[in-house]
Amino acid sequence: MPPNIRRLILTAVSSAVALYIAIQLRHVQFATDHLVSRDGYYHTRYANLLWQRGLSREFAWTQHSFWKDRFADKELLFHVWLAPFCRGDAALVRHGKFAAWLLAGLVLAGFGLALRFTEIRAPLVWTFLLFSSGNHFLFRLSECRAHVLSILFFVAGMALLLKGKWKWLIPLGFLYSWSYAAPHFLIGLAIVHAAATGLWERRLEWRGVAFAAGGVAAGMLIHPYFPNNLHLWYVQNVVVLKQAWGLGGDLGLHLGEEFGSILPRSLVMSSTAVFISLVGGSLLAVLAARAGRLSARSFTLLLVLYACFSMYCLSARFIEYFAPAAVWALASVASDLVTAEGLAAAWRDRRGSCAWAGAAALVAIALLHMRTMDRTLEEVRKTKGPVMAGAARWTRANVPAGKNIVHLNWGDFVQLFHFDPDHRYINGLDPAFMYVTDTSRVRYLEDVRTGREPVVAKDLAEVFNAEILVVTREVPRQVRMCEDALLDRLYEDEGAIVYSLKPIGPAPGD
């Protein structure tokens, strides 16, 4: 076949697959009218307010978090990405979903380009395999959260390290520091790469670590929120992880489910292609090593894979790095084993067997894809919408602006803030943000939340200087506690109840 005809066919196939992936990503994203992850409600509202707030170092919406007076936007460039889509209250959620859909598509496109840049054979096939790697990864990819942007930085950083493009790690690390709460992940990648080079080539390759660390450090120091961003980095990456992994801190604090460890069954059932890539890549690496064909690239990717797998075992949320690392490692080892000359010879000698093997591989990927889509759509459709939206809209319309509102769960904040940005709340996004600032109040709130302390209207009003309590019906025990306390209901719907703690006074400044 003439080369120009072959290129035309490959371009047409690539375009068709890219279009199909985009359509399927949109299908997942818009399978519900609400955001896939509730944290997205914070991000879309914050991006909406970014036009007015600018680079303010105050965040009065969380009255008992260190953010109140020492705010730092840990996802600044992610919010800059969202901001053009999130102007105005009208269709804010839908526009946020559209931005999340575009970013997910960019991640998969970036992965495909990184494979091509690192000379992996058939990058389109491996990109499609990542897209079909399981509902856990695809669900995380569809969330309107900054970790999706972090996947893109992970892929770009790995590609630059593999190709020895050291200087480009400086701007990448700089941008990473402005985009995500854990930019040091790039330095970790560089350390793994240096270790792999040392083991493989018996030499110290320091440039990757030096340039990655230099870029990240520059981004942290030359930052609009310096030095607040350093304190935030410490809280999120030391205090929170110590609690999540049982290394110290207040182990009684309730953290997000994503910080929990993963069950082996979940790896096999929810991330089937990732599991296959992990096992298959490891076994093929043994064969490649025995045949003398294992490349330094594959050895490095295997070490990265095992590092990401270790992180995944600690916290399920790290599937976003584990999945691309597993597929990339498998693709690299397969490229080592299957050379162009070997393929041509096999096709000449055993054309029928090669055709059957290729067809079987495509059928297997198609089956994995269908399973991934079915399970992802099922999980997305099971997610609950913003149950506190009605209550928040009521407080916005009926409570004087600027008042403090009590909520018993830190996770309630994202919905209240999104649908009622006119009032002030206790804490949000993570209990550690309040714990490091106001330990006595966070312990009191935790005792009330869990039922160790009764709901006493006078105490809640005095401790948090508030007149209103909003309680989600998702925690029936908390509703019963409020009913037992004989609190007056001001509003209720199927999702939440608004209670009065004391007569509502004038707004601040009236």
C-alpha positions in Angstrom: 0.0 0.0 0.0 1.4 3.4 -0.9 2.6 5.5 2.1 0.3 8.4 1.4 -2.8 6.1 1.2 -1.7 4.4 4.5 -1.3 7.8 6.2 -4.7 8.9 4.9 -6.4 5.7 6.3 -4.6 6.1 9.7 -5.7 9.8 9.9 -9.3 8.8 9.1 -9.3 6.0 11.7 -7.7 8.2 14.3 -10.2 11.0 13.7 -13.1 8.5 13.9 -11.8 7.0 17.2 -11.2 10.5 18.7 -14.7 11.6 17.8 -16.2 8.4 19.3 -14.2 8.9 22.5 -15.4 12.5 22.7 -19.1 11.5 22.2 -18.8 8.8 24.8 -17.1 11.1 27.3 -20.0 13.5 26.8 -22.5 10.7 27.2 -21.0 9.9 30.6 -20.7 13.6 31.7 -24.3 14.4 30.8 -25.9 11.2 32.0 -27.2 13.3 34.9 -28.1 17.0 35.2 -25.9 17.4 38.2 -22.1 17.3 38.6 -20.5 13.9 39.0 -18.6 15.0 42.1 -20.0 17.3 44.7 -16.7 19.1 45.1 -17.4 20.4 41.7 -20.0 22.6 43.2 -17.3 24.5 45.1 -15.1 24.7 42.0 -17.8 26.0 39.7 -19.0 28.7 42.1 -15.5 29.7 43.0 -14.7 30.1 39.3 -17.9 32.1 38.9 -16.7 34.5 41.7 -13.2 34.7 40.4 -14.1 37.6 38.2 -15.1 39.6 41.3 -12.6 38.2 43.9 -9.5 38.4 41.8 -6.6 37.2 44.0 -8.1 37.9 47.4 -6.3 36.3 50.4 -9.5 36.2 52.4 -12.3 33.6 52.2 -15.0 34.6 54.6 -17.3 31.7 53.5 -15.5 29.4 55.9 -15.5 31.2 59.3 -13.6 28.6 61.3 -11.1 27.5 58.7 -7.6 29.0 58.3 -8.8 30.0 54.8 -10.8 32.8 56.4 -7.7 35.1 56.8 -5.0 33.0 55.1 -6.6 31.8 51.9 -4.6 30.3 49.0 -6.2 29.0 45.9 -4.6 25.6 45.6 -6.1 25.1 42.1 -5.7 28.6 40.6 -5.1 27.6 37.0 -7.9 25.1 37.1 -10.3 27.8 38.2 -8.9 30.1 35.5 -9.8 27.2 33.1 -13.3 27.1 34.5 -13.9 30.8 34.8 -14.8 31.6 31.1 -17.4 28.8 31.2 -18.9 29.8 34.6 -19.8 33.4 34.1 -23.3 34.2 35.6 -25.6 32.0 37.6 -27.6 30.8 34.7 -26.8 27.2 33.7 -23.7 27.3 36.0 -23.7 23.6 36.6 -24.2 22.7 32.9 -21.4 25.0 31.9 -19.1 23.4 34.5 -20.0 20.0 33.1 -19.0 21.2 29.6 -15.6 22.4 30.9 -15.1 19.1 32.7 -15.9 17.2 29.5 -13.4 19.2 27.5 -10.7 18.7 30.1 -11.2 14.9 30.2 -10.9 14.8 26.4 -7.6 16.8 26.6 -6.2 14.3 29.1 -6.8 11.3 26.8 -5.5 13.3 23.8 -2.4 14.2 25.8 -1.9 10.6 26.8 -2.0 9.6 23.1 0.5 12.3 22.1 2.8 11.3 25.0 2.8 7.7 23.8 3.7 8.9 20.3 6.4 11.3 21.7 8.0 8.4 23.6 7.9 6.2 20.5 5.2 3.7 21.6 3.7 1.6 18.8 0.0 1.9 18.0 -0.7 4.8 20.4 -4.3 5.0 19.4 -4.9 1.4 20.5 -3.4 2.1 23.9 -5.2 5.4 24.4 -8.5 3.5 23.7 -7.5 0.9 26.2 -6.9 3.6 28.8 -10.4 5.0 28.0 -11.7 1.5 28.5 -9.7 0.7 31.6 -12.6 0.6 34.1 -15.4 2.6 35.6 -13.2 3.9 38.5 -10.8 5.7 36.3 -13.5 7.0 33.9 -15.6 8.2 36.8 -12.7 10.1 38.2 -11.8 11.5 34.8 -15.4 12.9 34.5 -15.3 14.9 37.7 -15.1 18.6 37.7 -12.0 18.7 39.9 -8.4 19.7 39.6 -7.0 16.2 39.8 -8.1 15.8 36.2 -5.7 18.6 35.2 -3.1 17.0 37.4 -3.3 13.8 35.2 -2.3 15.9 32.3 0.8 17.2 34.1 1.6 13.7 35.2 1.5 12.5 31.6 3.5 15.5 30.3 6.1 15.1 33.0 6.6 11.4 32.4 7.1 12.0 28.7 9.6 14.8 29.2 11.6 12.6 31.7 11.6 9.6 29.3 12.9 11.8 26.5 15.4 13.7 28.6 13.9 17.1 27.9 15.1 18.3 31.3 14.7 22.1 30.8 11.0 21.8 29.9 10.5 20.4 33.4 11.0 23.9 34.8 7.9 25.5 33.2 5.9 22.4 33.7 6.7 22.3 37.5 6.0 26.0 37.7 2.5 25.6 36.2 1.9 22.5 38.2 2.4 24.5 41.4 -0.2 27.0 40.3 -2.7 24.2 39.4 -2.8 21.5 42.0 -2.3 21.0 45.7 0.4 18.3 45.3 2.9 19.6 42.6 5.6 17.6 44.4 4.3 14.6 42.6 6.4 15.7 39.6 9.5 15.6 41.8 8.5 12.1 42.9 8.3 11.0 39.3 11.7 12.5 38.6 13.2 10.6 41.6 11.7 7.3 40.3 13.2 8.1 36.9 16.6 8.8 38.5 16.4 5.5 40.4 15.5 3.6 37.3 18.4 5.2 35.4 20.8 4.4 38.2 19.7 0.7 38.3 19.6 0.3 34.5 22.7 2.3 33.4 24.7 2.4 36.7 24.9 6.2 36.6 23.4 9.1 38.5 21.0 11.1 36.4 20.4 14.2 38.5 19.0 16.6 36.0 15.4 15.4 36.0 15.2 15.8 39.8 17.0 19.1 39.8 14.9 20.7 37.0 11.6 19.3 38.3 12.4 20.5 41.8 13.5 23.9 40.6 10.3 24.4 38.6 8.0 23.4 41.5 10.0 25.5 44.0 9.9 28.5 41.7 6.1 28.1 41.3 5.6 27.8 45.0 7.7 30.8 45.8 6.7 33.1 42.9 3.0 32.5 43.6 0.1 35.0 44.0 -0.7 33.5 47.4 2.8 33.2 48.8 3.3 32.4 51.7 -0.2 31.2 52.4 0.2 28.5 49.7 3.1 26.9 51.7 0.9 26.5 54.8 -1.9 25.1 52.6 0.6 22.6 51.1 1.6 21.4 54.5 -2.0 21.0 55.7 -3.1 19.1 52.6 0.0 16.9 52.1 1.1 16.3 55.7 -1.7 16.8 58.1 -4.4 15.3 55.9 -2.4 12.3 54.8 -1.2 11.5 58.3 -4.8 11.3 59.3 -5.8 9.3 56.2 -3.1 6.8 56.5 -3.1 6.4 60.2 0.3 8.0 60.8 -0.8 10.4 63.5 -3.0 13.4 63.9 -6.6 13.3 65.0 -7.7 9.9 63.7 -11.2 10.5 64.8 -11.8 13.1 62.1 -14.1 12.0 59.2 -12.2 12.3 55.9 -13.5 11.8 52.3 -14.1 8.3 51.1 -11.6 8.7 48.3 -8.8 8.6 50.9 -9.8 5.1 51.9 -7.8 2.0 50.8 -9.0 -0.2 48.0 -10.1 -3.8 48.1 -8.5 -6.3 45.6 -12.0 -7.2 44.4 -12.5 -3.5 43.3 -9.3 -3.5 41.4 -10.3 -6.6 39.4 -14.0 -5.7 39.0 -13.9 -1.9 38.7 -10.5 -1.5 37.0 -10.3 -4.7 35.0 -8.0 -3.3 32.2 -5.8 -1.7 34.7 -5.4 -5.0 36.5 -4.7 -6.8 33.2 -2.1 -4.1 32.3 -0.4 -4.5 35.7 -0.2 -8.2 35.5 0.4 -8.5 31.7 3.0 -5.7 31.7 4.9 -7.4 34.5 4.9 -10.9 32.8 5.8 -9.5 29.4 8.6 -7.6 31.0 10.1 -10.9 32.3 9.9 -12.3 28.8 11.4 -9.1 27.3 14.3 -9.1 29.8 15.1 -12.8 29.1 15.1 -12.0 25.3 17.4 -9.0 25.9 14.7 -6.6 24.5 13.6 -4.8 27.7 14.3 -1.1 27.1 15.3 1.5 29.7 12.0 3.3 28.9 10.0 0.2 29.9 12.1 -0.4 33.0 11.4 3.2 34.1 7.7 2.9 33.4 7.5 -0.3 35.3 9.0 1.4 38.4 6.6 4.3 38.0 3.8 1.7 37.7 4.7 0.0 40.9 5.0 3.4 42.7 1.6 4.4 41.5 0.2 1.0 42.5 1.5 1.5 46.0 -0.2 4.9 46.2 -3.4 3.3 44.9 -3.3 0.7 47.7 -3.0 3.5 50.3 -5.8 5.6 48.8 -8.3 4.7 46.1 -8.2 8.2 44.6 -4.7 7.5 43.0 -6.4 5.4 40.3 -6.0 8.6 38.2 -2.2 8.0 38.0 -2.2 4.2 38.4 -4.4 3.6 35.3 -2.3 5.6 32.8 0.9 4.3 34.3 -0.3 0.7 34.0 -1.4 1.1 30.3 1.8 3.0 29.4 4.1 0.3 30.9 2.2 -2.5 29.1 2.4 -0.5 25.8 6.1 0.1 26.2 7.0 -3.6 27.0 4.8 -4.7 24.1 6.6 -2.2 21.8 9.9 -3.7 23.0 8.8 -7.2 22.1 7.0 -6.5 18.8 9.4 -4.7 16.5 8.5 -3.5 13.0 10.8 -6.1 11.5 9.3 -8.9 13.6 5.7 -7.8 12.7 6.6 -7.8 9.0 8.2 -11.3 9.2 5.3 -12.7 11.2 2.8 -11.3 8.7 4.7 -12.9 5.8 5.1 -16.3 7.5 1.9 -16.6 9.5 -0.6 -14.1 8.1 -3.7 -16.0 9.2 -2.5 -16.4 12.8 -1.6 -12.7 13.0 -5.0 -11.7 11.7 -6.8 -13.9 14.2 -4.6 -12.6 17.1 -5.2 -9.0 16.1 -8.9 -9.6 15.8 -9.0 -11.3 19.2 -7.1 -8.4 20.8 -9.6 -5.9 19.3 -12.6 -7.9 20.5 -11.1 -8.1 24.0 -10.6 -4.3 24.1 -14.2 -3.8 22.7 -15.6 -6.0 25.5 -13.6 -4.1 28.1 -14.9 -0.9 26.6 -18.5 -1.9 26.8 -18.1 -3.1 30.3 -16.4 0.1 31.3 -19.1 2.2 29.7 -22.0 0.2 31.2 -20.6 0.3 34.8 -19.5 3.9 34.6 -23.0 5.1 33.4 -24.5 3.0 36.2 -22.3 4.6 38.8 -22.8 8.1 37.4 -26.6 7.7 37.4 -26.5 6.5 41.0 -24.8 9.7 42.2 -27.1 11.9 44.2 -27.8 15.4 43.1 -27.3 18.5 45.3 -29.8 17.6 48.0 -29.2 20.9 49.9 -29.9 23.1 46.9 -33.5 23.9 47.9 -32.5 24.8 51.4 -29.6 27.0 50.2 -31.8 28.8 47.8 -34.3 29.4 50.6 -31.6 30.9 53.0 -30.3 33.1 50.1 -33.8 34.5 49.6 -34.9 34.8 53.2 -31.9 35.2 55.5 -30.0 38.6 55.6 -26.8 38.4 53.6 -23.6 38.0 55.5 -25.1 35.9 58.3 -23.4 32.7 59.6 -25.1 29.4 58.9 -24.3 26.2 60.8 -24.0 22.9 59.0 -23.0 19.7 60.9 -21.0 18.0 58.1 -18.0 19.7 56.5 -19.0 18.1 53.2 -22.3 20.1 53.2 -20.3 23.3 52.5 -19.8 22.7 48.8 -23.5 22.7 48.1 -24.4 25.6 50.4 -21.6 27.7 49.0 -22.6 27.0 45.4 -26.3 27.7 45.8 -26.0 30.4 48.4 -22.8 32.4 48.2 -24.4 35.3 50.2 -23.8 33.7 53.6 -21.0 32.4 55.7 -20.4 28.8 56.8 -18.2 26.9 59.2 -15.7 24.8 57.2 -15.4 23.0 53.9 -13.5 20.7 51.6 -11.5 19.1 54.4 -11.9 18.9 58.3 -8.2 19.6 58.7 -8.7 23.2 57.4 -10.6 23.8 60.6 -8.6 21.4 62.8 -5.4 23.3 62.5 -7.1 26.6 63.3 -9.8 25.9 65.8 -9.3 22.6 67.5 -11.9 23.1 70.3 -14.7 24.0 68.0 -13.9 21.2 65.5 -14.0 18.7 68.4 -17.3 20.1 69.5 -18.8 20.0 66.0 -17.5 16.4 65.5 -19.2 15.3 68.8 -22.5 16.9 67.7 -22.2 15.4 64.2 -21.7 11.9 65.5 -24.2 12.1 68.3 -21.8 12.1 71.2 -23.2 15.5 72.1 -26.8 16.5 71.8 -28.0 19.3 69.6 -28.5 22.3 71.8 -29.7 25.4 69.9 -28.2 27.9 72.4 -24.8 26.2 72.3 -24.6 26.0 68.5 -25.7 29.7 68.2 -23.1 30.9 70.7 -20.2 28.7 69.5 -20.6 29.6 65.9 -22.3 33.0 66.2 -25.2 31.8 64.1 -29.0 31.9 63.9 -29.6 29.2 61.3 -28.8 25.5 61.1 -29.1 23.5 57.8 -29.3 19.7 58.1 -29.2 17.2 55.3 -31.7 14.4 55.2 -28.9 12.1 54.0 -28.0 11.7 57.7 -31.3 10.7 59.4 -29.7 10.6 62.8 -28.9 14.3 62.6 -32.4 15.1 61.7 -33.7 13.1 64.7 -31.3 14.9 67.0 -32.7 18.3 65.8 -36.3 17.1 66.2 -35.5 15.9 69.7 -34.0 19.3 70.5 -37.4 20.8 69.4 -35.9 23.2 67.0 -38.2 25.3 64.9 -38.4 24.4 61.2 -38.2 27.3 58.8 -38.0 25.3 55.6 -37.9 21.7 54.5 -37.9 19.6 51.4 -37.0 16.1 50.5 -33.3 16.9 50.7 -32.7 19.1 53.7 -34.3 21.1 56.6 -33.6 24.6 57.7 -33.9 25.2 61.5 -33.9 28.3 63.6 -31.4 28.5 66.4 -32.6 31.9 67.6 -34.6 34.9 66.2 -33.0 36.2 63.1 -31.6 39.7 63.6 -30.5 42.3 61.1 -27.6 41.7 58.8 -24.1 42.9 59.7 -23.9 46.7 59.2 -27.6 47.3 59.3 
